[in-house]
């Protein structure tokens, strides 16, 4: 039984589906993303029972790439996901987390929590997002227009 969280700084995340959009490999409503792992970490986690997968190399010179798929669920234990820029951090919720699907991310730090399962004779450890800090790449004009009022915020305050 695994009780220890996985903590990854400067994580490399791919195949983002924070919106839960239906796709070729994803049923509608299932929010998730993948985190690339180094071989040693992947092997250690696999030995503990985590569901580690490997991408096939694209060329004969490439090595297989280990990864873990991480579920993002607001059903039982909602994750704390922060979108960070140089001026502030914003807590994302179930309605706003989909912005991460297309955001240009500079750095991602995260904590993954284990869920031990034993269903229909299959057992293992499923990965769920617990905490994430996603720092976005800021464009070159962000500082120039920082003090210009946001019309949407003005309307809400209004």
C-alpha positions in Angstrom: 0.0 0.0 0.0 1.4 3.3 -1.1 0.9 6.3 1.2 3.6 8.7 0.0 3.0 11.6 -2.3 5.2 12.2 -5.4 6.8 15.7 -5.4 8.2 16.9 -8.7 9.8 20.3 -9.3 10.1 21.6 -12.8 7.9 18.8 -14.1 7.7 18.1 -17.8 4.0 17.7 -18.5 2.4 16.6 -21.8 -0.9 15.4 -23.3 -2.8 18.0 -21.3 -6.6 17.5 -21.0 -7.6 19.6 -18.0 -10.9 20.3 -19.7 -11.8 16.6 -19.9 -12.5 16.8 -23.6 -13.4 13.6 -25.4 -10.7 12.3 -27.7 -9.2 9.3 -29.3 -7.6 8.1 -26.0 -9.9 9.9 -23.6 -13.6 9.5 -22.7 -15.5 12.7 -22.2 -15.2 14.3 -18.7 -12.0 12.6 -17.7 -9.5 15.3 -16.9 -5.8 14.3 -16.9 -2.3 15.0 -18.1 1.0 13.1 -18.2 4.3 13.7 -16.4 7.6 12.5 -18.0 9.8 10.7 -15.6 13.5 9.8 -15.6 14.2 6.0 -15.8 15.3 5.5 -12.2 12.2 7.3 -10.8 9.9 5.4 -13.2 11.4 2.1 -12.2 11.1 2.9 -8.4 7.5 4.0 -8.8 6.6 0.9 -10.9 8.1 -1.3 -8.2 5.8 0.4 -5.6 2.7 -0.3 -7.8 2.2 3.0 -9.6 1.0 2.7 -13.2 4.1 3.7 -15.2 3.9 3.7 -19.0 6.6 4.1 -21.7 6.3 6.0 -25.0 7.9 4.2 -27.9 10.9 6.0 -29.4 10.1 8.1 -32.6 13.5 7.2 -34.1 16.0 4.4 -33.6 18.3 6.9 -31.9 15.7 7.8 -29.3 15.1 6.0 -26.0 11.7 5.1 -24.6 10.3 7.8 -22.4 8.7 6.9 -19.1 5.6 8.8 -17.9 2.7 8.6 -15.5 -0.8 9.7 -16.3 -2.2 12.0 -13.5 -6.0 12.3 -13.0 -7.5 15.7 -12.1 -10.7 15.2 -10.2 -12.9 17.6 -8.2 -15.2 14.8 -7.0 -13.7 13.8 -3.6 -10.5 15.7 -2.9 -10.3 18.8 -5.2 -6.7 19.7 -6.2 -5.2 23.1 -5.4 -4.0 24.4 -8.8 -2.3 27.8 -9.0 -1.6 29.7 -12.2 1.4 31.9 -11.5 2.9 34.9 -13.3 5.5 37.5 -12.1 2.8 39.6 -10.3 0.4 37.2 -8.7 -1.0 33.7 -8.4 -4.6 32.7 -9.2 -6.3 29.6 -7.8 -8.0 27.7 -10.6 -11.2 25.8 -10.1 -13.2 23.3 -12.0 -14.5 25.9 -14.4 -11.1 27.7 -15.0 -8.6 24.8 -15.0 -9.1 24.2 -18.7 -7.0 27.3 -19.4 -4.0 25.0 -18.7 -4.7 23.0 -21.9 -3.2 25.7 -24.1 -1.2 27.9 -21.7 2.5 28.3 -22.6 4.1 27.1 -19.4 7.5 28.1 -18.2 7.7 25.9 -15.1 5.5 23.4 -13.3 5.9 22.1 -9.7 3.4 19.5 -8.5 2.4 17.0 -5.9 0.7 13.8 -6.9 -1.2 11.8 -4.4 -1.7 8.0 -4.5 -5.0 6.2 -4.6 -4.6 2.5 -3.9 -7.2 0.4 -5.7 -8.2 -3.3 -5.8 -11.0 -3.8 -8.3 -12.1 -7.0 -10.2 -8.8 -8.7 -9.3 -6.7 -5.8 -10.5 -4.7 -3.7 -8.0 -2.3 -0.9 -8.2 -1.8 2.8 -7.5 -3.6 5.5 -9.4 -2.1 9.0 -9.6 -4.2 12.0 -8.7 -3.2 15.7 -8.7 -3.0 17.1 -5.3 -1.2 20.5 -5.8 0.2 22.3 -8.9 1.9 25.6 -9.4 2.0 26.4 -13.2 4.1 29.4 -14.1 3.1 30.9 -17.4 5.4 32.4 -20.0 4.7 36.1 -20.0 4.7 38.0 -23.3 6.9 40.9 -23.9 4.1 43.5 -23.5 2.8 42.3 -20.1 4.7 45.0 -18.2 3.8 47.8 -20.7 0.1 47.2 -20.2 0.1 46.2 -16.6 -1.6 49.4 -15.3 -4.4 49.5 -18.0 -7.7 48.6 -16.3 -9.4 45.3 -17.2 -12.8 46.1 -18.6 -14.2 42.8 -17.4 -13.0 43.4 -13.8 -14.4 47.0 -13.9 -17.8 45.6 -15.0 -17.8 43.1 -12.2 -16.9 45.7 -9.6 -19.3 48.2 -11.1 
